[in-house]
């Protein structure tokens, strides 16, 4: 039987972004975009030292993409220029469709824990931001937010002992049947899972022919179809499809989606298909006409 092959194992880079936030850029940029299509960027952000993240990501625009924030620990306060605001907390996901344009800020901060009459702060923050490209026909879609609380995310256990947080896509759970992640009805349908393996457990995923499949290890060490992947490394599979078997002891993000195969023009937080569209976006920012519509908000509890 043909099994999906790990084509590349790559490492990211430590960078400073926003107003100086220290983060690990797993991948991102035009050089890898063809290999990771429809995914554009994955950042692993956070620290146990507040001075490395409190400066946050002040006001900045997005157009032509979706940003997905998955917070493992801590809090992120967000707001946009039309008055939408809120707080993402430990275990939550925010799926933001920038579409025609959003101008917002995201500010990580320590988690506030109520213990009786005392409010304590846990200084550690950890999470991910994923950028998903939008197809040409959806680049200027109306902006929207899907705020998915921890309680609304399926936490599944497979026959082989793997524990899975299911954000987008479908997975079979024994005794339950096929379970769908709450991030559905997407402009760019993708699979997004956080998989935890204990010693002796395994996880299997069937990669579709022609699809991109990526895996980022953020804890322990995982064997993917016999290829050992350590913390901070990510695997890019070939697009021939077939089974993927994960073994070991650790934790990894699994991403999959059909490549868009469209031209990419990318400058900073704006990703379009042509450079004329990029220059138009920056002209609109200068003229104050960038925001076309207030974003809709859907809350999942």
C-alpha positions as CSV (number, residue, x, y, z in Angstrom):
1,X,0.0,0.0,0.0
2,X,1.3,3.5,-0.9
3,X,1.7,5.7,2.2
4,X,2.0,9.5,2.0
5,X,5.6,10.4,1.9
6,X,7.3,13.1,4.0
7,X,8.9,15.2,1.3
8,X,10.5,17.9,3.5
9,X,11.3,18.4,7.2
10,X,12.1,22.1,7.9
11,X,12.7,24.3,10.9
12,X,11.3,27.8,11.5
13,X,13.1,30.9,12.8
14,X,12.9,33.1,15.9
15,X,11.8,36.6,14.9
16,X,10.4,39.8,16.3
17,X,7.0,40.9,15.0
18,X,4.2,43.3,15.8
19,X,5.7,45.9,18.3
20,X,8.6,43.5,19.1
21,X,6.9,40.3,20.2
22,X,9.4,37.4,20.2
23,X,7.8,34.4,18.3
24,X,8.8,31.3,16.4
25,X,7.8,31.5,12.7
26,X,7.2,27.9,11.7
27,X,6.7,28.9,8.1
28,X,5.7,32.0,6.2
29,X,6.6,33.9,3.1
30,X,6.4,33.7,-0.7
31,X,9.4,31.3,-0.9
32,X,7.4,28.4,0.6
33,X,3.9,29.5,-0.4
34,X,3.7,27.1,-3.3
35,X,4.6,24.1,-1.0
36,X,2.2,25.1,1.8
37,X,-0.7,26.4,-0.3
38,X,-3.4,27.2,0.8
39,X,-1.6,27.9,4.1
40,X,0.5,31.0,4.1
41,X,2.0,31.4,7.6
42,X,2.1,29.7,11.0
43,X,3.5,31.4,14.0
44,X,4.0,29.9,17.5
45,X,3.9,32.8,19.9
46,X,4.3,33.3,23.6
47,X,6.7,33.1,26.5
48,X,6.7,32.8,30.3
49,X,8.3,36.3,30.3
50,X,5.7,39.0,29.8
51,X,8.3,41.5,28.5
52,X,8.6,39.3,25.5
53,X,5.0,39.6,24.5
54,X,3.2,42.4,26.3
55,X,4.0,44.9,23.5
56,X,1.6,42.9,21.3
57,X,0.4,43.5,17.8
58,X,-1.0,47.0,17.7
59,X,-3.3,48.3,15.0
60,X,-2.6,46.8,11.6
61,X,-4.7,45.9,8.5
62,X,-5.5,42.6,6.8
63,X,-7.1,41.8,3.4
64,X,-7.4,38.7,1.3
65,X,-6.8,36.1,4.0
66,X,-8.2,34.4,7.1
67,X,-6.2,34.4,10.4
68,X,-6.8,31.6,12.9
69,X,-5.7,32.2,16.5
70,X,-5.6,29.0,18.7
71,X,-4.6,29.9,22.2
72,X,-3.1,27.2,24.4
73,X,-2.6,29.4,27.4
74,X,-3.1,33.0,28.5
75,X,-5.3,35.7,27.0
76,X,-5.4,37.8,23.9
77,X,-7.4,41.0,23.9
78,X,-8.6,42.0,20.4
79,X,-10.4,45.0,18.9
80,X,-11.0,46.3,15.4
81,X,-11.7,49.8,14.0
82,X,-15.5,49.2,13.7
83,X,-16.0,48.5,17.4
84,X,-15.8,44.7,17.5
85,X,-13.8,43.6,20.5
86,X,-13.3,40.7,22.9
87,X,-10.9,38.4,24.7
88,X,-9.6,35.0,23.5
89,X,-8.8,32.8,26.5
90,X,-6.9,29.5,27.1
91,X,-8.2,26.8,24.7
92,X,-10.2,29.2,22.6
93,X,-10.0,29.7,18.8
94,X,-10.8,32.8,16.8
95,X,-11.3,32.3,13.0
96,X,-11.2,35.7,11.4
97,X,-12.0,36.2,7.8
98,X,-10.4,39.5,6.8
99,X,-11.9,39.4,3.3
100,X,-12.3,43.0,2.0
101,X,-10.6,44.4,5.0
102,X,-10.1,44.5,8.8
103,X,-8.0,47.0,10.8
104,X,-7.4,45.5,14.2
105,X,-5.1,44.9,17.1
106,X,-4.2,41.8,19.1
107,X,-2.6,42.2,22.6
108,X,-1.4,39.1,24.5
109,X,-1.6,39.3,28.3
110,X,-1.3,37.0,31.3
111,X,-4.3,34.9,32.2
112,X,-6.3,36.2,35.1
113,X,-7.4,33.5,37.5
114,X,-10.0,34.1,40.2
115,X,-9.1,32.3,43.5
116,X,-11.8,33.2,46.0
117,X,-11.6,37.0,46.5
118,X,-8.1,37.2,44.9
119,X,-7.3,37.5,41.2
120,X,-3.9,35.9,40.3
121,X,-2.0,36.2,37.1
122,X,-0.2,33.3,35.3
123,X,2.5,35.0,33.2
124,X,2.9,32.2,30.6
125,X,1.2,32.8,27.2
126,X,1.3,30.2,24.4
127,X,-0.6,29.9,21.1
128,X,-0.6,29.8,17.3
129,X,-1.6,32.0,14.5
130,X,-2.3,30.4,11.2
131,X,-2.9,32.4,7.9
132,X,-5.2,30.7,5.4
133,X,-5.3,32.1,1.9
134,X,-8.6,33.1,0.3
135,X,-9.3,32.2,-3.3
136,X,-9.6,35.0,-5.9
137,X,-13.4,34.9,-5.8
138,X,-13.4,35.3,-2.0
139,X,-10.6,37.9,-1.6
140,X,-13.1,40.7,-1.1
141,X,-15.7,38.7,0.9
142,X,-17.5,40.4,3.8
143,X,-15.3,40.2,6.9
144,X,-16.4,38.0,9.8
145,X,-15.3,36.5,13.1
146,X,-16.0,33.0,14.4
147,X,-15.2,33.0,18.2
148,X,-15.0,29.4,19.3
149,X,-14.8,28.9,23.0
150,X,-12.9,25.9,24.5
151,X,-16.1,24.2,25.4
152,X,-17.3,24.1,21.8
153,X,-14.2,22.4,20.5
154,X,-14.6,18.6,20.2
155,X,-11.9,16.7,22.2
156,X,-11.8,13.2,20.8
157,X,-10.1,10.0,21.7
158,X,-9.3,7.5,18.9
159,X,-9.2,3.7,19.2
160,X,-5.4,3.9,19.1
161,X,-5.3,6.2,22.2
162,X,-4.6,9.6,20.5
163,X,-6.3,12.7,21.9
164,X,-7.4,15.2,19.3
165,X,-8.7,18.8,19.6
166,X,-10.7,19.2,16.4
167,X,-10.9,22.7,15.1
168,X,-11.8,22.1,11.4
169,X,-12.4,19.0,9.4
170,X,-13.9,15.7,10.3
171,X,-12.7,12.7,12.4
172,X,-14.2,9.4,13.4
173,X,-14.5,8.7,17.2
174,X,-15.4,5.2,18.4
175,X,-18.8,5.1,19.9
176,X,-19.7,8.5,18.5
177,X,-19.3,8.4,14.8
178,X,-18.0,11.1,12.5
179,X,-17.5,14.4,14.4
180,X,-17.1,17.7,12.6
181,X,-15.0,20.6,14.0
182,X,-16.9,23.8,14.7
183,X,-15.0,25.8,12.1
184,X,-17.2,24.8,9.1
185,X,-18.6,26.6,6.1
186,X,-15.2,28.0,5.3
187,X,-14.2,30.0,2.2
188,X,-11.2,27.7,2.0
189,X,-12.1,24.3,3.4
190,X,-9.3,22.9,5.5
191,X,-8.5,20.4,8.2
192,X,-6.9,21.7,11.5
193,X,-6.3,19.4,14.4
194,X,-4.1,19.4,17.5
195,X,-3.0,15.8,18.2
196,X,-1.5,14.5,21.4
197,X,0.2,11.1,21.6
198,X,1.1,9.3,24.8
199,X,3.6,6.5,24.9
200,X,2.2,3.5,22.9
201,X,-0.6,5.4,21.2
202,X,-0.8,6.1,17.5
203,X,-2.9,8.3,15.2
204,X,-3.9,7.7,11.6
205,X,-5.0,10.2,8.9
206,X,-5.9,9.6,5.3
207,X,-4.4,12.3,3.1
208,X,-6.4,13.1,0.0
209,X,-4.8,12.9,-3.4
210,X,-3.7,16.4,-4.6
211,X,-4.0,17.9,-1.1
212,X,-1.4,19.7,1.0
213,X,-0.7,18.1,4.4
214,X,1.6,19.7,7.0
215,X,2.5,18.6,10.5
216,X,4.2,20.9,13.1
217,X,5.5,19.2,16.3
218,X,5.2,21.5,19.3
219,X,5.9,18.9,22.0
220,X,8.0,15.7,22.3
221,X,9.0,13.7,19.2
222,X,6.8,12.1,16.6
223,X,7.4,9.5,13.9
224,X,5.3,10.2,10.8
225,X,5.3,7.3,8.4
226,X,8.7,6.3,9.8
227,X,10.3,9.8,9.6
228,X,11.3,11.2,13.0
229,X,10.2,14.8,13.6
230,X,11.2,16.8,16.7
231,X,10.0,19.9,18.5
232,X,10.1,23.0,16.3
233,X,10.2,21.0,13.1
234,X,7.4,20.7,10.5
235,X,6.8,18.1,7.8
236,X,5.5,18.7,4.3
237,X,4.0,15.6,2.7
238,X,3.9,14.9,-1.0
239,X,0.5,15.4,-2.7
240,X,0.0,11.8,-3.8
241,X,-2.4,11.0,-0.9
242,X,-2.5,7.9,1.2
243,X,-2.4,6.9,4.9
244,X,-0.3,8.9,7.5
245,X,0.6,7.1,10.7
246,X,1.9,9.0,13.7
247,X,3.6,7.3,16.6
248,X,5.7,8.4,19.5
249,X,5.1,10.6,22.5
250,X,4.4,14.3,21.8
251,X,2.0,16.8,20.3
252,X,1.6,18.2,16.8
253,X,-0.7,20.3,14.7
254,X,-2.0,18.6,11.5
255,X,-3.1,20.8,8.6
256,X,-4.6,19.8,5.3
257,X,-6.3,21.6,2.4
258,X,-6.6,21.6,-1.4
259,X,-4.0,24.0,-2.9
260,X,-5.6,27.1,-4.6
261,X,-2.9,27.2,-7.3
262,X,-3.5,30.9,-7.8
263,X,-1.0,33.8,-8.2
264,X,0.1,35.3,-4.9
265,X,1.0,39.0,-4.4
266,X,2.0,39.5,-0.8
267,X,3.1,42.6,1.1
268,X,3.0,42.5,4.9
269,X,-0.5,41.6,6.2
270,X,-2.2,41.9,2.8
271,X,-2.3,39.0,0.4
272,X,-3.9,39.3,-3.1
273,X,-3.5,37.9,-6.5
274,X,-1.9,40.9,-8.3
275,X,0.4,43.7,-7.4
276,X,-2.2,46.2,-8.7
277,X,-4.5,44.9,-6.0
278,X,-1.8,45.3,-3.4
279,X,-1.1,48.9,-4.4
280,X,-4.9,49.6,-4.4
281,X,-5.2,48.3,-0.8
282,X,-2.3,50.6,0.3
283,X,-3.9,53.6,-1.5
284,X,-7.1,52.9,0.3
285,X,-5.3,52.7,3.7
286,X,-3.8,56.1,2.9
287,X,-7.1,57.6,1.8
288,X,-9.2,56.1,4.7
289,X,-11.4,53.9,2.4
290,X,-9.9,50.5,3.2
291,X,-12.7,49.3,5.5
292,X,-15.7,48.4,3.4
293,X,-18.0,46.8,6.0
294,X,-18.3,46.0,9.7
295,X,-17.5,42.4,10.4
296,X,-20.2,39.9,11.4
297,X,-19.6,37.9,14.6
298,X,-20.6,34.4,15.4
299,X,-20.0,33.0,18.9
300,X,-19.7,29.2,19.5
301,X,-20.0,28.2,23.2
